[in-house]
Amino acid sequence: WKRSAPPASMDIFNAPAREVCTVRRERTNTPLQALVTLNDPQMVEAAKALAQKTIKDAKPTNAGRVDFLARRLISRPLRAEEQTIVQQSLADLSMYYTAHSEDARKLLGVGEMAIDTSMAAPELAAWTMLVNELLNLDEVLNK
């Protein structure tokens, strides 16, 4: 099969045309790419899946879960100043989704993946958005 134009997200990430082989892809970083990684339903769904795995498999503390994520996404523990920023972001997200449970349900409804109903929606939504933020780090995208 062949399309006359590549999917928009592939074009934004400078995917080469499929008419010829490309050995090495061009490396770019643009604001449009950040919009795709933050808002694309596939990225949100990937964040939701990793958030569920983090809540299930990591230590039951926020610090343990953040460390679990950092080691999977950037292959190292977070530095103290990074840890402070991530913990504050998680606290803000948790407060927001606790106060706006309808927004949490809308976020968790993105994509086709079934969510684990044993998890509280506000908690899963907060972790989903935290993972989404971390997935957008330059260090994650350009390892």
SVG drawing of the C-alpha trace seen along z (x, -y; Angstrom):
<svg xmlns="http://www.w3.org/2000/svg" viewBox="-17 -25 40 30">
<polyline fill="none" stroke="black" stroke-width="0.4" points="0.0,0.0 1.1,-3.6 -0.2,-6.9 0.3,-10.1 1.3,-11.9 2.7,-10.5 0.7,-10.7 1.1,-14.2 3.0,-13.1 5.6,-11.2 6.0,-14.4 6.5,-16.5 9.3,-14.1 10.9,-14.4 10.3,-10.8 11.8,-10.0 9.7,-9.2 9.3,-5.5 10.4,-5.7 14.1,-5.3 16.1,-3.8 17.4,-6.1 20.4,-4.9 20.5,-7.7 17.6,-10.0 17.9,-13.7 17.9,-14.7 15.6,-17.6 13.8,-19.1 11.0,-21.5 8.0,-22.9 5.6,-20.9 7.3,-17.7 6.7,-18.7 3.0,-19.3 2.8,-15.8 4.5,-14.1 2.3,-15.9 -1.1,-15.7 -1.1,-12.8 -3.6,-10.1 -0.9,-7.4 1.5,-9.2 -1.1,-9.8 -2.0,-6.1 1.6,-5.1 1.9,-7.4 -1.2,-5.8 0.2,-2.3 3.6,-3.2 1.7,-5.0 -0.3,-1.9 2.9,0.3 4.6,-2.2 1.7,-2.2 1.6,1.6 5.3,2.6 7.2,-0.2 7.7,-0.8 4.4,-2.2 6.0,-5.6 6.1,-8.6 9.9,-8.7 10.1,-5.0 7.7,-5.4 9.6,-8.4 12.8,-6.5 11.2,-3.6 10.2,-6.0 13.5,-7.7 15.5,-4.5 13.2,-3.3 13.1,-6.5 16.5,-8.1 18.5,-5.1 19.6,-6.9 18.2,-8.2 17.1,-11.9 19.4,-14.5 18.2,-16.2 17.0,-19.3 15.2,-17.2 13.6,-15.1 12.2,-18.3 10.7,-19.5 9.1,-16.2 7.7,-15.8 6.2,-19.3 4.7,-18.5 3.2,-15.3 1.7,-17.1 0.2,-19.8 -1.3,-17.2 -2.6,-15.1 -4.4,-18.2 -5.9,-19.1 -7.2,-15.6 -8.5,-15.1 -10.5,-18.3 -11.5,-17.6 -12.4,-13.9 -14.4,-14.4 -11.2,-15.6 -9.4,-12.5 -12.0,-10.2 -11.8,-12.1 -8.0,-11.7 -8.1,-8.0 -10.7,-7.6 -8.1,-8.5 -7.1,-5.6 -8.3,-2.0 -6.3,-0.6 -8.5,0.6 -7.6,-0.9 -7.2,1.0 -10.4,0.2 -8.8,1.1 -6.7,-2.2 -8.2,-5.5 -8.9,-7.6 -7.4,-10.8 -4.2,-9.0 -3.8,-7.3 -4.5,-10.5 -1.9,-12.4 0.7,-9.7 -0.3,-9.6 0.3,-13.3 3.6,-13.1 4.8,-10.3 3.6,-12.3 5.8,-15.2 8.8,-12.9 8.3,-11.3 8.7,-14.7 12.1,-15.4 14.8,-15.9 16.9,-13.3 14.2,-10.7 13.5,-11.6 17.2,-11.9 19.0,-9.2"/>
</svg>
